[in-house]
Structures are given as structure tokens and as C-alpha cells.
Amino acid sequence: MMIDYERIKKDCFWDISMSKSNIDDILLQDKPQQKAFLYQKILLNSTQLFKDISIFSIEDISKLTEDFKVPRFNHDYIFRRKNLVEVYFLDKPLLIDELKWVA
């Protein structure tokens, strides 16, 4: 899979300096806090959410999504993005009413 490091850096790390090697190091090492940080930055800021979340293994996506607590600030927006990740990657139920099929 090709990772668009430049877009991820532009979208998700506009507030701090992050290099391609920093991102690779986080993905390859077993440092849960750093992975959670990268996951959160992508979840909150990516313009291509599914593509960018897929840089993580499915095991990491499951653990990181489960552990991520939606903050009060910007709650609805972040809740929706987290739920979309759950539906797309983890086969969890869709909780966003306006996106559900109506019978």
C-alpha cells in the first residue's frame, strides 16, 4: 500500500513537525501511546479518512478505535468519524441516524 506521507503531514500535522520516518517508526514500533497519537491525528484531521486509517494493521485499528474516547469538544463530528471507522473496518453497527437505510 502506498502511503501519502505529504498529504497526511499537511492534513494531520499542520500544528507540529512530523516526518515520513517519524510516521514509519510509529507504525513499526510497539509503542501504544505513539500509535494512539498518530491514530487520533488522522481520525480528527484526515481528508481521506479510510485510506489513512488503513496504514494501521486491522489489529491496531480495532484496539485504537476501542480505546479512543470521544471528547466533549466537537463531540458530534468526532463521534461520526469514529463510527465510520468502526463500520468500515470493524463491521460494527452504524450509529449515525441520517446515514441509516430507512425501511
Secondary structure, DSSP 8 states (H G I E B T S, - for coil): ----HHHHHHHH-SSS---HHHHHHHHHS--HHHHHHHHHHHHHH-SSHHHHHTTS-HHHHHHHHHH----STTHHHHHHHHHHHHHHHH------GGGS---
